[in-house]
Amino acid sequence: MKKFILISITFMNALVVLGSQADQNSVVIDPNYIIISNPEAVKNFLDTERIKYDEIWIPIEFDVSKLKIVLKEYLEKNSKGKTKTSTDNDYILGKLDKYKVEYSGYIKNSKKFIIFNMIGFESNLNGKEFTMILDGGCDVVRVIFDTENNNVISIECNGQA
């Protein structure tokens, strides 16, 4: 009985700590990965990027943790000399652990997608909406994942000013 009470108290304390760390518009799992959970902010970003969607879907930590590995494998497979791509995959791969990543999800044709907005330089990410940057080259990267097939369907660097 004492063990059960101790486990219950520990669990309730964990919930209090987790609840106090998250606000209503964002959840921070890893300091470099920020879930944008405000549906209006996600819609605004998708519309600005001209991404077609049927509805907004907010992923959870588990959904994204596996995509970090998928992205790294994609970049390694499509590095310079192996495949000609429109992005500098070697540059992105070299900075992969330095990017701050804002992400969320959407549904299109009954399939779930996660979008990453990756920023590789110091920027004020507020966690309530996606950061909009008009240039930056491959220091600002958008990646779209197909969660059903666990693969990268789009990777794009910003333009240069």
Buried (B, 14 or more C-beta within 10 A) or exposed (E): EEEEEEEEEEEEEEEEEEEEEBEEBBBEBEEBBBBBBBBEBBBBBBEEBEBEBEEBBBBEEEBBEEBBEBBBEBBEEBBEEEEEBEBBBBBBBEBBEEBBBBBBBBBBEEEBBBBBBBBBEEBEBBBBBBBEEEEBBBBBBBBBBBBEEEEBEEBBBBEEE
